Amino acid sequence: MAKASQPRNLRLLTDEELAERRPVLLRGIEQFNQGYFFEAHETWEDLWMLSPWPVRQFLQGLIQIAAGFVHLVRHEYPGTIRLLDEGTKKIAAFPPDTLGIDAARLLAEVRAAREELAALGPERFEEWDRHRIPQICLL
C-alpha cells in the first residue's frame, strides 16, 4: 500500500513537539536493531519530514544508513556502499550523543562494516557476516 502523499511546506516541529515524538525515534531504533531496516527507514522518514535543522540532517543520516542495509539485504552492492557513505558523512557532523544515541559508536561500527564490505567488493560482499550489522545504542 502506498503512503499517503504529504502536502509541501509542512510546519516544522518545535523542540517541545520533537521531544514528544521521541517514541517514533525509539520505534525506528528498535526496528533497525531487529533487522527491519526498511521499516526503520519509513518510521524515521515520518519524523524527518517534520523535523527542523539540524535534527533533520541527523535523521537523514540514520535513514541513509538503514537504507544502505536494505540494499545489502537485497544484494545491491553499489547502493549499500553509497548509502552507508552518505549516512556516515551526515552523522559525523554531529556530537557523539545526538538525540541520546551513541552516535560515535554507531559511526565507528558502520564505517567498519562499510570498509569490510568494500574490501570484499561487488563479487564477494555477500560473504560478509550480517551478524556484524551494527546495533544502535542509547546513552
Buried (B, 14 or more C-beta within 10 A) or exposed (E): EEEEEEEEEEEBBEEEEBEEBEEBBBBBBBBBBEEBBBBBBBBBBBBBEBBEEEBBBBBBBBBBBBBBBBBBEEEBBEBBBBBBBBBBEBBEEBEBEBBEBBBBBBBBBBBEBBEEBBEBEBEEBEEBEEEEBBEBBEE
